[in-house]
Amino acid sequence: QVQLVESGGGLVQAGESLTLSCSTSGSIFSFNRIGWYRQAPGKERELVAVSPRTGSRIYADSVKGRFTIIRDNAKNTIYLQMNTLKPEDTAVYYCNAVRQDVSGRLIDHWGKGTLVTVSS
């Protein structure tokens, strides 16, 4: 059973920085990809940043240049470093990891989320 535990959310002012953490119950290398999604009130969940096992990191256009996804393979932890936060970044941030099962299907795993609130 995959467990993903997020931490680091909180209330910050616009322009400030915050770093989220997601610790996993298994090796990060076991996942096809791992990353962050967010869901703002009244909106659908959206991709923020993803780190595939191979290849380049992917970022939403709205966070490019401000957010960085970081992998710490030794700690089985990923981080989302968020700089120059804006009120529109307010959302619940979810850690997501995708792993292929024995049948070859790609299975999504989710954390419970951590709330980030950016005041103007």
VENSULJO-V80677 format. One record per pair of residues at least 6 apart in sequence whose C-alpha atoms are under 8 Angstrom apart, sorted by the first residue. I is the first residue (numbers start at 0). J is the second residue. If there is no record, write none. Layout:
i | j
I | J
I | J
This chain:
i | j
1 | 23
1 | 24
1 | 25
1 | 108
2 | 23
2 | 24
2 | 25
2 | 108
2 | 109
2 | 110
3 | 21
3 | 22
3 | 23
3 | 24
3 | 94
3 | 95
3 | 108
3 | 109
3 | 110
3 | 111
4 | 20
4 | 21
4 | 22
4 | 23
4 | 94
4 | 110
4 | 111
4 | 112
5 | 19
5 | 20
5 | 21
5 | 22
5 | 93
5 | 94
5 | 110
5 | 111
5 | 112
5 | 113
6 | 19
6 | 20
6 | 21
6 | 113
7 | 17
7 | 18
7 | 19
7 | 20
7 | 113
8 | 17
8 | 18
8 | 19
8 | 113
8 | 114
8 | 115
8 | 116
9 | 114
9 | 115
9 | 116
10 | 115
10 | 116
10 | 117
10 | 118
11 | 17
11 | 115
11 | 116
11 | 117
11 | 118
12 | 84
12 | 117
12 | 118
12 | 119
13 | 83
13 | 84
13 | 85
13 | 86
13 | 117
13 | 118
13 | 119
14 | 82
14 | 83
14 | 84
14 | 85
15 | 82
15 | 83
15 | 84
16 | 80
16 | 81
16 | 82
16 | 83
16 | 84
17 | 80
17 | 81
17 | 82
18 | 78
18 | 79
18 | 80
18 | 81
19 | 78
19 | 79
19 | 80
19 | 81
20 | 76
20 | 77
20 | 78
20 | 79
21 | 76
21 | 77
21 | 78
21 | 94
22 | 74
22 | 75
22 | 76
22 | 77
23 | 75
23 | 76
24 | 75
25 | 75
26 | 72
26 | 75
27 | 33
27 | 72
27 | 75
27 | 76
28 | 52
28 | 72
29 | 98
30 | 52
30 | 96
30 | 97
30 | 98
30 | 99
31 | 51
31 | 52
31 | 96
31 | 97
31 | 98
31 | 99
32 | 49
32 | 50
32 | 51
32 | 52
32 | 96
32 | 97
32 | 98
33 | 49
33 | 50
33 | 51
33 | 52
33 | 94
33 | 95
33 | 96
33 | 97
34 | 47
34 | 48
34 | 49
34 | 50
34 | 68
34 | 77
34 | 94
34 | 95
34 | 96
35 | 46
35 | 47
35 | 48
35 | 49
35 | 79
35 | 92
35 | 93
35 | 94
35 | 95
36 | 44
36 | 45
36 | 46
36 | 47
36 | 48
36 | 92
36 | 93
36 | 94
36 | 95
37 | 44
37 | 45
37 | 46
37 | 47
37 | 90
37 | 91
37 | 92
37 | 93
38 | 44
38 | 45
38 | 90
38 | 91
38 | 92
39 | 88
39 | 89
39 | 90
39 | 91
40 | 90
46 | 58
46 | 59
47 | 58
47 | 59
47 | 62
48 | 56
48 | 57
48 | 58
48 | 59
48 | 67
48 | 68
49 | 56
49 | 57
49 | 58
49 | 68
50 | 56
50 | 57
50 | 68
56 | 68
65 | 81
65 | 82
65 | 83
65 | 84
66 | 79
66 | 80
66 | 81
66 | 82
67 | 79
67 | 80
67 | 81
68 | 77
68 | 78
68 | 79
68 | 80
69 | 77
69 | 78
69 | 79
69 | 80
70 | 76
70 | 77
70 | 78
71 | 77
71 | 78
84 | 117
85 | 117
85 | 118
85 | 119
86 | 116
86 | 117
86 | 118
86 | 119
87 | 117
88 | 115
88 | 116
88 | 117
89 | 114
89 | 115
89 | 116
89 | 117
90 | 114
90 | 115
90 | 116
91 | 112
91 | 113
91 | 114
91 | 115
92 | 112
92 | 113
92 | 114
92 | 115
93 | 109
93 | 110
93 | 111
93 | 112
93 | 113
94 | 109
94 | 110
94 | 111
94 | 112
95 | 107
95 | 108
95 | 109
95 | 110
96 | 107
96 | 108
96 | 109
97 | 105
97 | 106
97 | 107
97 | 108
98 | 105
98 | 106
98 | 107
98 | 108
99 | 105
99 | 106
100 | 106
